[in-house]
Amino acid sequence: MLGTYYHDRGQVRVGNIPEPQLIQDNDAIVRVTLAGICGADLDFVNNGPEAGVMQGMRLGHEFVGVVEAVGKDVTNVKVGDRVVASAMFVDGECHFCKRDFNSSCEHGGLFGSPMFVEHGGNDIQGGQSEYVRVPYANSTLFTLPEGLATGAEDARALPLADNFATGYHGALNANIQEGGTVVVIGDGAVGQSAVLASSKLFNPEQVIHVGRHDGRLGFSRNKAGATHTVNGKTGDPVEFVKELTGGYGALSIIDTVGNQASLQQTLDMAQAGGKISVLGFGHLFAPVDQPYSASLFRNLTIHTGVVNVPAYMRTLLPLVEAGKIDPSIIFTDILPLADAAEGYDRMLMRTDGTIKVALKN
């Protein structure tokens, strides 16, 4: 079958790879119809040796498709069901899953990555391929409701696997108040998702989007729901936010970058008593100072954490089906799976007009 895999730092390949087989009784095999390229995939490719990525590792953790086979213990999905997968496979039964902290699952892992491979039977595959093996299918796969199950709506369901669910996670943790102000830092797919989730589901008066690309910020205003935008390369985001908030700063901030510079911005633009939600992974690749003193004296809350996709599916799937939100807007480019390397290049190079690429089978 055709699949996308890591070749070398900054390089991916698409080629023939072995078809997956059922290994455990709770496995399913999914025929992938649409897969996403995520910013985390770019991090794995750019930092392969440091991230433990081996040559030939299959990539991708966002996918929708059709169930082709199931193990004898799989009861929640059946052959022929159209499904969306959680980016992380989870057992659904451990201490953390029962508390809806699925990202801390004791037996979980991330598709298309070297993280916790042993938890999935030492054969964790990526979703940017024609077929993929799914461990713990009962708790990792979600049957699409009737309004999203014809195949034509795959792009609406796919962002719930990770990016839109992550944006929603950030909005929840930022404690957005109705009629209030929320700032989103970062103009990639997760940043756009955070703007969309905030504007459509939490009813703030102002959604201020901070980025570094005029085209992406224009997209945010025209499609995602930002009321104000500022380019950090040509303006001062802290002063911009303070001017719009009477000099006090914002009570809700979502940082989708997560490096030293973005975290400092959140502290500088936060109002005393504010909530800062950190989603970005920048701190994994460069040290970040812990701002305990700056937070303590201003009663700031800094909430970090990886998205708990399964916990949000029961909320988000009905909203997408009903048309309350359309997360498919983040897909600016849809390419054939065979052109996955081109899709990575577009995202790595931040090609004008490209925010997120989907790969279609």
BELCORZI-V674291 format. One record per helix or strand of 3 or more residues. SS is the DSSP state (A for helix, B for strand). FROM is the first residue (numbers start at 1). LEN is the number of residues. If there is no record, write none. Layout:
BEGIN
ss=SS from=FROM len=LEN
ss=SS from=FROM len=LEN
END
This chain:
BEGIN
ss=B from=2 len=7
ss=B from=11 len=6
ss=B from=28 len=9
ss=A from=39 len=8
ss=A from=48 len=4
ss=B from=62 len=9
ss=B from=82 len=4
ss=A from=95 len=4
ss=A from=102 len=3
ss=A from=117 len=4
ss=B from=131 len=4
ss=A from=137 len=4
ss=B from=141 len=3
ss=A from=146 len=3
ss=A from=154 len=8
ss=A from=163 len=11
ss=B from=181 len=5
ss=A from=189 len=13
ss=B from=206 len=6
ss=A from=214 len=11
ss=B from=228 len=4
ss=A from=237 len=8
ss=B from=250 len=6
ss=A from=260 len=10
ss=B from=270 len=9
ss=A from=282 len=3
ss=A from=292 len=5
ss=B from=301 len=4
ss=A from=309 len=13
ss=A from=327 len=4
ss=B from=333 len=4
ss=A from=337 len=12
ss=B from=357 len=4
END
